[in-house]
Amino acid sequence: MNRIVLFALATSGLVLAAPALPHSGDRPMCADRLAGQARQFTIAASGAESRPIPLTVYAPEAPGRYPLIAFSHGAFAAPDRYSAMLEPLAAAGYIVLAPMHIDSEDYPRQSGDPERPPHPITWSTRNEDFELALDPDQRILEGLAREGLAPDRERRIALGHSYGALIAQLPGGAMASEPDGTQVRRADPGLDAVIGWSPPGAMPGLMTNEGWASLAAPTLTITGTADILPGFIADWEAHKASYVHAPKGARALWVGEGIDHYFGGMFGREKPASERERALFGRALATTLHFIETRTGLSRPCRLGDAAAGELYEED
């Protein structure tokens, strides 16, 4: 596959001309597709032993059958803190199923439940939640049907942020270490694409660089040059590991200059973001949609347009 590099960096004074992407005038711009209307509602799902799984659904306003995006939020966060990301994707024509994981600060705990569940429980339940979002059970399907919606099981995408990005990469073929030291292959052969926003780098006892070498689904990695987490990730380039070590031919990378773990507060830890952060967030989201539509075989995928100042995009 030909390698494409789009790079526009304003503050350094370096601007490399971007090669033209194949497109035709009748294809919509990705940004326009993302600017539509969406709706949000919840479904009370459950896991093993009737464990509650609050499920937030973002969907197009019009009833119909739509491709499915399963989303896993970052550690301690919650789905509704990602509305700026998930509502536009739904407006573009996707059903987004976003479970609230047990480590969320908003999870409905029972009396006596630990505020911070231990890693083995968080790990197992997060994976259970995500498998359910990718392959909805009858209860979820009925909840969607009441809203006039049905997921297209032939087009499914895994999406996640931070810890959730690693969870999303596992059905794409990545191999992590289980809490007991073993490895479980969680690959879903029917998965069309994986998008990881700020996925973690290698972590002792959990993920090695070699763990991404088995990625089978086309994978997009999104990060920024200020994407550090003091005490956890000191070098933003650690987030590139899932791109660097993924097999060539089905991988892509987007980097925003000066962009941090939450795009200045656009999601996760929400706060007012700067105009520049909002603009680069829009580009990262448009790149996400473009990647999904080109990798799921749409005959008329949306167009990205020219690279923006402050973004880098590579694919091969």
One Martini backbone bead per residue (centre of mass of N, CA, C, O) as a GRO file, in nm:
protein
  316
    1MET     BB    1   0.098   0.034   0.020
    2ASN     BB    2   0.074   0.353   0.011
    3ARG     BB    3   0.235   0.626   0.147
    4ILE     BB    4   0.091   0.875   0.360
    5VAL     BB    5   0.173   1.232   0.406
    6LEU     BB    6   0.056   1.474   0.638
    7PHE     BB    7   0.195   1.815   0.686
    8ALA     BB    8   0.129   2.083   0.934
    9LEU     BB    9   0.351   2.336   1.077
   10ALA     BB   10   0.340   2.643   1.217
   11THR     BB   11   0.550   2.719   1.453
   12SER     BB   12   0.813   2.623   1.274
   13GLY     BB   13   0.755   2.695   0.953
   14LEU     BB   14   0.657   2.412   0.855
   15VAL     BB   15   0.545   2.322   0.516
   16LEU     BB   16   0.405   2.046   0.365
   17ALA     BB   17   0.294   1.924   0.095
   18ALA     BB   18   0.004   1.767   0.017
   19PRO     BB   19  -0.117   1.504  -0.111
   20ALA     BB   20  -0.357   1.405  -0.300
   21LEU     BB   21  -0.659   1.284  -0.247
   22PRO     BB   22  -0.888   1.077  -0.337
   23HIS     BB   23  -1.157   1.242  -0.525
   24SER     BB   24  -1.489   1.373  -0.545
   25GLY     BB   25  -1.725   1.623  -0.565
   26ASP     BB   26  -1.974   1.425  -0.449
   27ARG     BB   27  -1.825   1.419  -0.184
   28PRO     BB   28  -1.835   1.464   0.133
   29MET     BB   29  -1.745   1.621   0.402
   30CYS     BB   30  -1.661   1.524   0.710
   31ALA     BB   31  -1.744   1.780   0.867
   32ASP     BB   32  -2.038   1.778   0.761
   33ARG     BB   33  -2.123   1.502   0.872
   34LEU     BB   34  -2.062   1.593   1.184
   35ALA     BB   35  -2.294   1.844   1.186
   36GLY     BB   36  -2.525   1.700   1.280
   37GLN     BB   37  -2.780   1.515   1.425
   38ALA     BB   38  -2.844   1.379   1.758
   39ARG     BB   39  -2.893   1.116   1.997
   40GLN     BB   40  -2.970   1.034   2.351
   41PHE     BB   41  -2.949   0.725   2.544
   42THR     BB   42  -3.052   0.458   2.764
   43ILE     BB   43  -2.938   0.127   2.875
   44ALA     BB   44  -3.006  -0.157   3.081
   45ALA     BB   45  -2.752  -0.346   3.127
   46SER     BB   46  -2.583  -0.677   3.157
   47GLY     BB   47  -2.388  -0.911   3.317
   48ALA     BB   48  -2.248  -1.102   3.509
   49GLU     BB   49  -2.446  -1.156   3.770
   50SER     BB   50  -2.614  -0.889   3.704
   51ARG     BB   51  -2.431  -0.670   3.622
   52PRO     BB   52  -2.427  -0.349   3.581
   53ILE     BB   53  -2.459  -0.170   3.247
   54PRO     BB   54  -2.435   0.129   3.160
   55LEU     BB   55  -2.587   0.249   2.848
   56THR     BB   56  -2.480   0.460   2.600
   57VAL     BB   57  -2.659   0.623   2.332
   58TYR     BB   58  -2.566   0.709   2.001
   59ALA     BB   59  -2.776   0.860   1.741
   60PRO     BB   60  -2.955   0.906   1.495
   61GLU     BB   61  -3.255   1.057   1.442
   62ALA     BB   62  -3.312   0.850   1.239
   63PRO     BB   63  -3.441   0.580   1.162
   64GLY     BB   64  -3.250   0.262   1.149
   65ARG     BB   65  -2.971   0.116   0.984
   66TYR     BB   66  -2.647   0.094   1.147
   67PRO     BB   67  -2.351   0.123   1.219
   68LEU     BB   68  -2.110   0.008   1.466
   69ILE     BB   69  -1.996   0.164   1.776
   70ALA     BB   70  -1.756   0.090   2.012
   71PHE     BB   71  -1.703   0.234   2.346
   72SER     BB   72  -1.409   0.325   2.552
   73HIS     BB   73  -1.329   0.468   2.829
   74GLY     BB   74  -1.152   0.612   3.049
   75ALA     BB   75  -1.024   0.630   3.340
   76PHE     BB   76  -1.295   0.720   3.555
   77ALA     BB   77  -1.488   0.784   3.355
   78ALA     BB   78  -1.750   0.867   3.103
   79PRO     BB   79  -1.951   0.879   2.835
   80ASP     BB   80  -2.069   1.185   2.875
   81ARG     BB   81  -1.761   1.304   2.839
   82TYR     BB   82  -1.788   1.228   2.499
   83SER     BB   83  -1.991   1.394   2.324
   84ALA     BB   84  -1.799   1.554   2.126
   85MET     BB   85  -1.735   1.274   1.981
   86LEU     BB   86  -2.010   1.091   1.957
   87GLU     BB   87  -2.230   1.268   1.830
   88PRO     BB   88  -2.102   1.317   1.547
   89LEU     BB   89  -2.085   1.017   1.469
   90ALA     BB   90  -2.387   0.972   1.480
   91ALA     BB   91  -2.465   1.194   1.272
   92ALA     BB   92  -2.298   1.031   1.039
   93GLY     BB   93  -2.427   0.717   1.081
   94TYR     BB   94  -2.412   0.599   1.394
   95ILE     BB   95  -2.398   0.351   1.638
   96VAL     BB   96  -2.330   0.419   1.982
   97LEU     BB   97  -2.172   0.209   2.227
   98ALA     BB   98  -2.141   0.313   2.585
   99PRO     BB   99  -2.003   0.185   2.845
  100MET     BB  100  -1.996   0.173   3.192
  101HIS     BB  101  -1.745   0.128   3.390
  102ILE     BB  102  -1.649   0.022   3.710
  103ASP     BB  103  -1.423   0.268   3.736
  104SER     BB  104  -1.615   0.480   3.741
  105GLU     BB  105  -1.716   0.764   3.914
  106ASP     BB  106  -2.039   0.699   3.812
  107TYR     BB  107  -2.081   0.435   3.925
  108PRO     BB  108  -2.335   0.225   4.063
  109ARG     BB  109  -2.285   0.164   4.377
  110GLN     BB  110  -2.278  -0.045   4.633
  111SER     BB  111  -2.279  -0.134   4.934
  112GLY     BB  112  -1.926  -0.207   4.981
  113ASP     BB  113  -1.804  -0.107   4.741
  114PRO     BB  114  -1.536  -0.027   4.580
  115GLU     BB  115  -1.410   0.260   4.444
  116ARG     BB  116  -1.147   0.080   4.354
  117PRO     BB  117  -1.110  -0.161   4.168
  118PRO     BB  118  -0.933  -0.409   4.095
  119HIS     BB  119  -0.769  -0.498   3.817
  120PRO     BB  120  -0.904  -0.776   3.754
  121ILE     BB  121  -1.192  -0.656   3.749
  122THR     BB  122  -1.161  -0.429   3.549
  123TRP     BB  123  -1.059  -0.602   3.315
  124SER     BB  124  -1.291  -0.810   3.285
  125THR     BB  125  -1.532  -0.605   3.266
  126ARG     BB  126  -1.440  -0.438   3.030
  127ASN     BB  127  -1.438  -0.671   2.826
  128GLU     BB  128  -1.731  -0.747   2.860
  129ASP     BB  129  -1.855  -0.479   2.779
  130PHE     BB  130  -1.728  -0.464   2.491
  131GLU     BB  131  -1.843  -0.724   2.375
  132LEU     BB  132  -2.138  -0.627   2.407
  133ALA     BB  133  -2.116  -0.378   2.220
  134LEU     BB  134  -2.027  -0.549   1.962
  135ASP     BB  135  -2.249  -0.784   2.078
  136PRO     BB  136  -2.555  -0.753   2.116
  137ASP     BB  137  -2.808  -0.830   2.298
  138GLN     BB  138  -3.142  -0.860   2.327
  139ARG     BB  139  -3.184  -0.622   2.520
  140ILE     BB  140  -3.044  -0.412   2.341
  141LEU     BB  141  -3.202  -0.456   2.079
  142GLU     BB  142  -3.474  -0.375   2.204
  143GLY     BB  143  -3.390  -0.087   2.285
  144LEU     BB  144  -3.336   0.002   1.994
  145ALA     BB  145  -3.612  -0.070   1.868
  146ARG     BB  146  -3.776   0.141   2.034
  147GLU     BB  147  -3.600   0.366   1.852
  148GLY     BB  148  -3.568   0.252   1.549
  149LEU     BB  149  -3.311   0.054   1.581
  150ALA     BB  150  -3.027  -0.101   1.396
  151PRO     BB  151  -2.756  -0.297   1.369
  152ASP     BB  152  -2.477  -0.338   1.160
  153ARG     BB  153  -2.296  -0.638   1.166
  154GLU     BB  154  -2.107  -0.576   0.904
  155ARG     BB  155  -2.041  -0.293   1.067
  156ARG     BB  156  -1.756  -0.266   1.285
  157ILE     BB  157  -1.632  -0.056   1.557
  158ALA     BB  158  -1.343   0.032   1.748
  159LEU     BB  159  -1.341   0.257   2.040
  160GLY     BB  160  -1.092   0.462   2.225
  161HIS     BB  161  -0.965   0.593   2.544
  162SER     BB  162  -0.683   0.511   2.654
  163TYR     BB  163  -0.760   0.251   2.822
  164GLY     BB  164  -0.990   0.210   2.608
  165ALA     BB  165  -0.800   0.169   2.364
  166LEU     BB  166  -0.692  -0.104   2.450
  167ILE     BB  167  -0.961  -0.248   2.461
  168ALA     BB  168  -1.019  -0.195   2.150
  169GLN     BB  169  -0.758  -0.357   2.041
  170LEU     BB  170  -0.820  -0.654   2.110
  171PRO     BB  171  -1.037  -0.723   1.882
  172GLY     BB  172  -0.802  -0.643   1.665
  173GLY     BB  173  -0.543  -0.844   1.800
  174ALA     BB  174  -0.430  -0.765   2.049
  175MET     BB  175  -0.182  -0.857   2.310
  176ALA     BB  176  -0.230  -0.920   2.644
  177SER     BB  177  -0.199  -0.939   2.988
  178GLU     BB  178  -0.316  -1.103   3.231
  179PRO     BB  179  -0.332  -1.103   3.571
  180ASP     BB  180  -0.205  -1.418   3.560
  181GLY     BB  181  -0.003  -1.400   3.282
  182THR     BB  182  -0.170  -1.458   3.059
  183GLN     BB  183  -0.322  -1.519   2.733
  184VAL     BB  184  -0.595  -1.367   2.544
  185ARG     BB  185  -0.776  -1.409   2.258
  186ARG     BB  186  -0.995  -1.128   2.141
  187ALA     BB  187  -1.044  -1.160   1.854
  188ASP     BB  188  -1.244  -1.007   1.587
  189PRO     BB  189  -1.295  -1.099   1.260
  190GLY     BB  190  -1.542  -0.874   1.203
  191LEU     BB  191  -1.366  -0.637   1.229
  192ASP     BB  192  -1.295  -0.326   1.062
  193ALA     BB  193  -1.199  -0.121   1.304
  194VAL     BB  194  -0.948   0.084   1.486
  195ILE     BB  195  -0.965   0.344   1.747
  196GLY     BB  196  -0.697   0.524   1.917
  197TRP     BB  197  -0.704   0.745   2.182
  198SER     BB  198  -0.438   0.752   2.362
  199PRO     BB  199  -0.275   0.506   2.386
  200PRO     BB  200  -0.090   0.314   2.554
  201GLY     BB  201   0.192   0.194   2.623
  202ALA     BB  202   0.408   0.012   2.750
  203MET     BB  203   0.336  -0.233   3.021
  204PRO     BB  204   0.410  -0.389   3.286
  205GLY     BB  205   0.208  -0.681   3.287
  206LEU     BB  206   0.028  -0.597   3.010
  207MET     BB  207   0.217  -0.443   2.776
  208THR     BB  208   0.376  -0.491   2.473
  209ASN     BB  209   0.503  -0.421   2.173
  210GLU     BB  210   0.429  -0.709   2.058
  211GLY     BB  211   0.114  -0.688   2.102
  212TRP     BB  212   0.072  -0.520   1.817
  213ALA     BB  213   0.166  -0.730   1.593
  214SER     BB  214  -0.141  -0.877   1.591
  215LEU     BB  215  -0.282  -0.682   1.436
  216ALA     BB  216  -0.562  -0.700   1.198
  217ALA     BB  217  -0.698  -0.445   1.211
  218PRO     BB  218  -0.745  -0.150   1.120
  219THR     BB  219  -0.532   0.125   1.258
  220LEU     BB  220  -0.587   0.414   1.461
  221THR     BB  221  -0.370   0.673   1.589
  222ILE     BB  222  -0.413   0.918   1.856
  223THR     BB  223  -0.225   1.225   1.921
  224GLY     BB  224   0.012   1.439   2.112
  225THR     BB  225   0.282   1.656   2.211
  226ALA     BB  226   0.110   1.680   2.514
  227ASP     BB  227   0.069   1.357   2.583
  228ILE     BB  228   0.070   1.359   2.919
  229LEU     BB  229   0.113   1.168   3.243
  230PRO     BB  230   0.187   1.221   3.540
  231GLY     BB  231   0.328   0.908   3.652
  232PHE     BB  232   0.283   0.751   3.357
  233ILE     BB  233   0.343   0.964   3.104
  234ALA     BB  234   0.635   1.138   2.988
  235ASP     BB  235   0.606   1.048   2.676
  236TRP     BB  236   0.417   1.093   2.402
  237GLU     BB  237   0.545   0.864   2.213
  238ALA     BB  238   0.418   0.617   2.356
  239HIS     BB  239   0.141   0.633   2.192
  240LYS     BB  240   0.279   0.511   1.915
  241ALA     BB  241   0.312   0.200   1.951
  242SER     BB  242   0.055   0.092   1.791
  243TYR     BB  243   0.184   0.191   1.523
  244VAL     BB  244   0.483   0.098   1.511
  245HIS     BB  245   0.395  -0.228   1.580
  246ALA     BB  246   0.221  -0.255   1.358
  247PRO     BB  247   0.131  -0.369   1.078
  248LYS     BB  248   0.188  -0.317   0.770
  249GLY     BB  249  -0.094  -0.174   0.568
  250ALA     BB  250  -0.302  -0.103   0.850
  251ARG     BB  251  -0.196   0.197   0.933
  252ALA     BB  252  -0.235   0.493   1.151
  253LEU     BB  253  -0.144   0.853   1.210
  254TRP     BB  254  -0.223   1.111   1.455
  255VAL     BB  255  -0.089   1.450   1.512
  256GLY     BB  256  -0.094   1.709   1.761
  257GLU     BB  257   0.014   2.013   1.821
  258GLY     BB  258  -0.016   2.058   2.169
  259ILE     BB  259  -0.172   1.802   2.240
  260ASP     BB  260  -0.351   1.648   2.477
  261HIS     BB  261  -0.533   1.399   2.639
  262TYR     BB  262  -0.808   1.618   2.610
  263PHE     BB  263  -0.802   1.851   2.411
  264GLY     BB  264  -0.825   2.083   2.644
  265GLY     BB  265  -1.139   1.959   2.723
  266MET     BB  266  -1.334   1.804   2.517
  267PHE     BB  267  -1.275   1.547   2.706
  268GLY     BB  268  -1.313   1.363   3.015
  269ARG     BB  269  -1.182   1.663   3.112
  270GLU     BB  270  -1.385   1.909   3.117
  271LYS     BB  271  -1.322   2.216   2.930
  272PRO     BB  272  -1.226   2.494   2.799
  273ALA     BB  273  -1.119   2.535   2.480
  274SER     BB  274  -0.939   2.629   2.239
  275GLU     BB  275  -0.955   2.710   1.916
  276ARG     BB  276  -0.722   2.526   1.830
  277GLU     BB  277  -0.815   2.267   1.976
  278ARG     BB  278  -1.088   2.251   1.831
  279ALA     BB  279  -0.976   2.226   1.545
  280LEU     BB  280  -0.806   1.965   1.592
  281PHE     BB  281  -1.037   1.796   1.687
  282GLY     BB  282  -1.194   1.809   1.421
  283ARG     BB  283  -0.971   1.665   1.258
  284ALA     BB  284  -0.959   1.401   1.421
  285LEU     BB  285  -1.256   1.330   1.371
  286ALA     BB  286  -1.244   1.330   1.061
  287THR     BB  287  -1.028   1.109   1.046
  288THR     BB  288  -1.194   0.893   1.179
  289LEU     BB  289  -1.422   0.885   0.968
  290HIS     BB  290  -1.245   0.833   0.720
  291PHE     BB  291  -1.125   0.567   0.817
  292ILE     BB  292  -1.385   0.412   0.848
  293GLU     BB  293  -1.494   0.449   0.549
  294THR     BB  294  -1.243   0.323   0.402
  295ARG     BB  295  -1.237   0.043   0.586
  296THR     BB  296  -1.563  -0.034   0.516
  297GLY     BB  297  -1.626   0.010   0.194
  298LEU     BB  298  -1.712   0.271   0.091
  299SER     BB  299  -1.788   0.428  -0.208
  300ARG     BB  300  -1.838   0.728  -0.041
  301PRO     BB  301  -1.625   0.868   0.121
  302CYS     BB  302  -1.525   1.105   0.296
  303ARG     BB  303  -1.366   1.418   0.302
  304LEU     BB  304  -1.088   1.592   0.436
  305GLY     BB  305  -0.885   1.753   0.297
  306ASP     BB  306  -0.669   1.965   0.397
  307ALA     BB  307  -0.423   2.021   0.588
  308ALA     BB  308  -0.355   2.136   0.901
  309ALA     BB  309  -0.230   2.328   1.125
  310GLY     BB  310  -0.073   2.091   1.348
  311GLU     BB  311  -0.072   1.831   1.161
  312LEU     BB  312  -0.034   1.469   1.146
  313TYR     BB  313  -0.032   1.220   0.872
  314GLU     BB  314  -0.019   0.858   0.864
  315GLU     BB  315   0.007   0.591   0.613
  316ASP     BB  316   0.039   0.206   0.525
   0.00000   0.00000   0.00000
